[in-house]
Each structure stands twice: as structure tokens, then as C-alpha cells.
Amino acid sequence: MTKRGGPYPHLRLDLGVKVRDGVAAVDLVLGQGRSFREAAAALDLSLTTCWRRFWFVMDMGTPERHGCKPGPIPPQRGTRACPRGRPWMPTLDGPAQKGRVR
């Protein structure tokens, strides 16, 4: 067996899979009113993974919902890349948006 260099590089998921699962989770939770537990069972995901994918898709669209241009892909909530709270988004939190009233 060859060495892989740690857990992160070989466990990284394709962006398309995250978006596909996230859109399905958003549809089940917001569109059909199901709980995260029911959505996770329907998508054959763990409860935590379903919650993360849901927020990944919601965070990706946040700048556009506020009338800003799309920014870089946000870190996934509940992972080491986003240790607490809402991910920092340069299109909303950056210096160009300081004077903006919400």
C-alpha cells in the first residue's frame, strides 16, 4: 500500500458532488419541509454530511442574494477550513462592502 500523505488530499470531494447533494438537500429541507434527518436518509448521507452540503449550497449563493457579484467558493461549514460561524466571504465582508447598508 502506498502512502497517501495524510487524510485530507485523498478524501477531497469533487465540487459537482457537493453541489448536487447540496441542491437536493435544499430542495428536501426548504422545498418539501423535511427535517435534516429525513433528507439525509433520502439522500443516503449521514446527518452531518447532509447539513454540511445544505449550508455549502446556501453559502455559495449568499453574495448574489445580497446583490453582490459571486465570489470564491466558501469553506464548508463544520470543517477545519471554517472553524466557527459563517464563513468569511470577501464579496460581503471585504473592504469594498464596508460602506454598504443592508
C-alpha positions as MATLAB code, in Angstrom:
seq = 'MTKRGGPYPHLRLDLGVKVRDGVAAVDLVLGQGRSFREAAAALDLSLTTCWRRFWFVMDMGTPERHGCKPGPIPPQRGTRACPRGRPWMPTLDGPAQKGRVR';
ca = [
       0.000    0.000    0.000;
       1.365    3.403   -0.936;
       1.436    6.354    1.406;
      -1.165    8.992    0.628;
       0.271   11.945    2.561;
      -2.448   12.406    5.179;
      -6.232   12.213    5.248;
      -7.155   15.496    3.544;
      -5.844   15.163   -0.043;
      -7.373   11.779   -0.842;
     -10.690   12.479    0.915;
     -11.322   15.690   -1.002;
     -14.608   15.543   -2.868;
     -15.411   16.797   -6.339;
     -17.249   20.135   -6.294;
     -20.008   18.734   -8.502;
     -20.872   16.078   -5.926;
     -21.103   18.664   -3.137;
     -23.326   20.912   -5.229;
     -25.562   18.071   -6.450;
     -26.083   16.709   -2.935;
     -26.473   20.208   -1.519;
     -29.125   21.241   -4.031;
     -31.023   18.030   -3.309;
     -30.772   18.697    0.450;
     -32.007   22.283   -0.006;
     -34.934   21.015   -2.073;
     -35.877   18.434    0.554;
     -35.461   20.714    3.583;
     -36.766   24.039    2.251;
     -38.879   22.861   -0.662;
     -40.603   19.863    0.895;
     -40.319   20.793    4.569;
     -38.442   17.672    5.611;
     -36.044   17.560    8.535;
     -32.315   17.174    8.017;
     -32.594   13.627    9.365;
     -35.249   12.731    6.774;
     -33.298   14.442    3.986;
     -30.115   12.607    4.966;
     -31.939    9.261    4.884;
     -33.469   10.059    1.482;
     -30.077   11.041    0.039;
     -28.205    8.167    1.713;
     -25.895   10.597    3.540;
     -25.002   10.953    7.174;
     -26.880   13.654    9.076;
     -23.731   15.758    9.423;
     -22.837   15.464    5.742;
     -26.361   16.444    4.705;
     -26.208   19.527    6.980;
     -22.789   20.499    5.573;
     -23.877   20.132    1.952;
     -27.058   22.128    2.623;
     -25.049   25.032    4.043;
     -22.413   24.740    1.330;
     -25.049   25.452   -1.331;
     -26.702   28.172    0.779;
     -23.326   29.889    1.363;
     -22.422   29.729   -2.335;
     -25.473   31.817   -3.228;
     -25.247   34.320   -0.364;
     -23.390   37.094   -2.238;
     -25.867   37.001   -5.136;
     -28.847   37.103   -2.754;
     -27.404   40.350   -1.366;
     -26.885   41.851   -4.828;
     -23.113   41.297   -4.943;
     -21.072   39.528   -7.585;
     -20.306   35.839   -6.986;
     -17.123   35.297   -5.040;
     -14.773   32.402   -4.431;
     -16.142   29.081   -3.224;
     -16.704   29.420    0.552;
     -15.193   26.947    3.005;
     -17.548   24.188    4.061;
     -19.143   24.759    7.470;
     -18.340   22.232   10.160;
     -14.876   21.525    8.777;
     -11.388   22.642    9.759;
     -11.439   25.210    6.937;
     -14.359   27.046    8.615;
     -13.817   26.633   12.349;
     -16.713   28.763   13.655;
     -19.751   30.654   12.491;
     -20.498   31.782    8.971;
     -17.601   31.607    6.521;
     -15.912   34.896    5.693;
     -16.927   35.973    2.189;
     -14.844   38.700    0.569;
     -17.759   39.849   -1.603;
     -19.828   40.637    1.510;
     -17.261   41.189    4.266;
     -14.422   42.693    2.253;
     -13.264   46.303    2.152;
     -15.356   47.139   -0.930;
     -18.567   46.479    1.042;
     -17.761   48.447    4.238;
     -19.993   51.417    3.419;
     -22.934   49.312    2.238;
     -26.138   49.473    4.253;
     -28.063   46.244    4.492;
];
